[in-house]
Amino acid sequence: MAKVQYEEFLPRFGIDGDISFWSEEKPLMGAPLILKVGQKYAVKFEWTQLGNLCHVLNGNWVCQVYFEQMGPGEEFVQPLKKVPFVRKPGYKYTVELELPVADVGPGVYRAVAEILFEDPKGRPMPIAAFADLGWLHVYR
């Protein structure tokens, strides 16, 4: 489980939460994680938005995971999910993003998760949070 890191750029707004890897109904613990191609995994985003600015914002949250492969070759997989913004301070979001391990391919990866806010037209806003999910080893 990784704590969400949010840099306070906007006054009266904040994000607090965790992001973790899951297999079936269990969180995966340990570092590095070892994942097998063919099994189902997910990244679970859980965060709460804080502050009075929640009453005036409008748009969507974009939950995304980036993978950087170590060594030769490079895989390009960036699973993402968009979630409508709820205009309510203290609102808690839970988003499960399926991890396409078969698309990632065998190798060693560094994984980073992002929660990004975008306006109703899909333009990124200066509201983002990140979590370093650590090292992954994917095998067949």
Kinemage of the C-alpha trace (Angstrom):
@kinemage 1
@onewidth
@group {chain A} dominant
@subgroup {mainchain}
@vectorlist {calphas} color= white
{ca met a 1} P 0.000 0.000 0.000
{ca ala a 2} L 1.297 3.442 -0.915
{ca lys a 3} L 0.259 6.744 0.625
{ca val a 4} L -0.978 9.339 -1.868
{ca gln a 5} L 1.375 12.323 -2.117
{ca tyr a 6} L -0.417 15.610 -2.828
{ca glu a 7} L 1.325 18.952 -3.088
{ca glu a 8} L -0.897 21.742 -1.862
{ca phe a 9} L -1.168 24.015 -4.865
{ca leu a 10} L -4.723 25.244 -4.312
{ca pro a 11} L -5.827 26.745 -1.008
{ca arg a 12} L -8.826 25.104 0.680
{ca phe a 13} L -8.426 21.824 -1.191
{ca gly a 14} L -6.592 18.586 -0.511
{ca ile a 15} L -6.481 14.849 -1.140
{ca asp a 16} L -5.761 12.115 1.393
{ca gly a 17} L -5.678 8.411 0.575
{ca asp a 18} L -3.917 5.190 -0.372
{ca ile a 19} L -3.308 3.160 -3.528
{ca ser a 20} L -2.576 -0.565 -3.469
{ca phe a 21} L -2.280 -3.705 -5.605
{ca trp a 22} L -4.973 -6.364 -5.192
{ca ser a 23} L -5.343 -9.983 -6.256
{ca glu a 24} L -8.861 -11.397 -6.029
{ca glu a 25} L -10.198 -9.889 -2.763
{ca lys a 26} L -6.843 -9.511 -0.991
{ca pro a 27} L -4.346 -6.648 -0.970
{ca leu a 28} L -0.846 -7.690 -2.056
{ca met a 29} L 1.860 -6.875 0.446
{ca gly a 30} L 5.588 -6.954 0.048
{ca ala a 31} L 8.289 -5.376 -1.990
{ca pro a 32} L 8.927 -6.166 -4.724
{ca leu a 33} L 5.657 -7.694 -5.890
{ca ile a 34} L 5.809 -10.750 -8.122
{ca leu a 35} L 2.902 -11.053 -10.567
{ca lys a 36} L 2.120 -13.949 -12.888
{ca val a 37} L 0.784 -13.401 -16.414
{ca gly a 38} L -2.703 -14.911 -16.662
{ca gln a 39} L -3.826 -14.064 -13.138
{ca lys a 40} L -6.169 -11.158 -12.351
{ca tyr a 41} L -4.770 -8.137 -10.549
{ca ala a 42} L -6.099 -4.669 -9.856
{ca val a 43} L -4.871 -1.362 -8.504
{ca lys a 44} L -7.254 0.064 -5.921
{ca phe a 45} L -7.397 3.843 -5.484
{ca glu a 46} L -9.011 5.096 -2.260
{ca trp a 47} L -8.956 8.799 -1.495
{ca thr a 48} L -10.939 11.546 0.185
{ca gln a 49} L -11.147 15.076 -1.148
{ca leu a 50} L -10.990 17.806 1.454
{ca gly a 51} L -11.750 21.524 1.617
{ca asn a 52} L -14.395 24.067 0.639
{ca leu a 53} L -13.127 24.355 -2.930
{ca cys a 54} L -14.995 21.074 -3.574
{ca his a 55} L -18.225 23.095 -3.850
{ca val a 56} L -17.086 24.939 -6.997
{ca leu a 57} L -14.949 22.440 -8.922
{ca asn a 58} L -16.414 20.537 -11.863
{ca gly a 59} L -14.893 17.773 -13.985
{ca asn a 60} L -13.504 14.268 -13.653
{ca trp a 61} L -10.774 12.450 -11.807
{ca val a 62} L -8.463 10.375 -13.999
{ca cys a 63} L -6.886 7.383 -12.247
{ca gln a 64} L -3.901 6.016 -14.112
{ca val a 65} L -0.927 3.691 -13.579
{ca tyr a 66} L 2.429 4.145 -15.346
{ca phe a 67} L 4.930 1.320 -15.810
{ca glu a 68} L 8.607 1.874 -16.551
{ca gln a 69} L 10.439 -1.246 -17.637
{ca met a 70} L 13.987 -1.787 -16.441
{ca gly a 71} L 16.562 -3.120 -18.884
{ca pro a 72} L 16.300 -3.544 -22.655
{ca gly a 73} L 12.969 -3.079 -24.401
{ca glu a 74} L 10.057 -0.959 -23.380
{ca glu a 75} L 6.402 -1.792 -22.844
{ca phe a 76} L 3.769 0.910 -23.190
{ca val a 77} L 0.709 0.140 -21.076
{ca gln a 78} L -1.137 2.830 -19.163
{ca pro a 79} L -4.461 1.588 -17.791
{ca leu a 80} L -6.783 4.422 -16.784
{ca lys a 81} L -10.300 5.087 -15.531
{ca lys a 82} L -12.259 8.363 -15.366
{ca val a 83} L -14.479 9.091 -12.363
{ca pro a 84} L -16.973 11.986 -12.142
{ca phe a 85} L -16.122 14.617 -9.516
{ca val a 86} L -18.608 14.903 -6.633
{ca arg a 87} L -19.067 18.437 -5.264
{ca lys a 88} L -18.818 17.506 -1.603
{ca pro a 89} L -15.956 17.973 0.895
{ca gly a 90} L -15.051 14.745 2.662
{ca tyr a 91} L -16.335 12.608 -0.197
{ca lys a 92} L -14.516 9.280 -0.364
{ca tyr a 93} L -13.743 7.657 -3.706
{ca thr a 94} L -12.931 4.002 -4.279
{ca val a 95} L -11.834 3.092 -7.796
{ca glu a 96} L -10.596 -0.302 -8.918
{ca leu a 97} L -8.511 -0.341 -12.073
{ca glu a 98} L -7.880 -3.728 -13.667
{ca leu a 99} L -4.195 -4.334 -14.262
{ca pro a 100} L -3.557 -5.900 -17.699
{ca val a 101} L -0.559 -8.032 -16.677
{ca ala a 102} L -0.618 -9.895 -20.015
{ca asp a 103} L -0.233 -6.572 -21.859
{ca val a 104} L 2.618 -5.460 -19.613
{ca gly a 105} L 4.697 -8.524 -20.449
{ca pro a 106} L 7.455 -10.273 -18.490
{ca gly a 107} L 10.126 -8.114 -16.904
{ca val a 108} L 10.931 -5.829 -14.014
{ca tyr a 109} L 8.972 -2.575 -13.723
{ca arg a 110} L 8.707 0.508 -11.595
{ca ala a 111} L 5.022 1.447 -11.091
{ca val a 112} L 3.589 4.882 -10.278
{ca ala a 113} L -0.102 5.691 -9.825
{ca glu a 114} L -1.629 9.103 -10.535
{ca ile a 115} L -4.893 10.778 -9.620
{ca leu a 116} L -5.353 13.773 -11.929
{ca phe a 117} L -8.235 16.255 -12.059
{ca glu a 118} L -9.471 17.438 -15.447
{ca asp a 119} L -12.123 20.006 -16.360
{ca pro a 120} L -15.360 19.004 -18.170
{ca lys a 121} L -13.610 19.466 -21.545
{ca gly a 122} L -10.864 16.978 -20.610
{ca arg a 123} L -8.097 19.521 -19.977
{ca pro a 124} L -5.762 18.679 -17.068
{ca met a 125} L -6.014 21.039 -14.088
{ca pro a 126} L -3.273 21.772 -11.516
{ca ile a 127} L -4.664 19.169 -9.114
{ca ala a 128} L -2.782 15.885 -9.007
{ca ala a 129} L -1.613 13.274 -6.537
{ca phe a 130} L 0.862 10.429 -6.978
{ca ala a 131} L 1.866 7.214 -5.245
{ca asp a 132} L 5.037 5.221 -5.824
{ca leu a 133} L 3.829 1.624 -6.032
{ca gly a 134} L 7.353 0.215 -6.063
{ca trp a 135} L 8.952 -2.591 -8.037
{ca leu a 136} L 7.116 -5.354 -9.875
{ca his a 137} L 8.416 -8.544 -11.377
{ca val a 138} L 6.088 -9.998 -14.024
{ca tyr a 139} L 6.664 -13.589 -15.165
{ca arg a 140} L 4.954 -16.225 -17.342
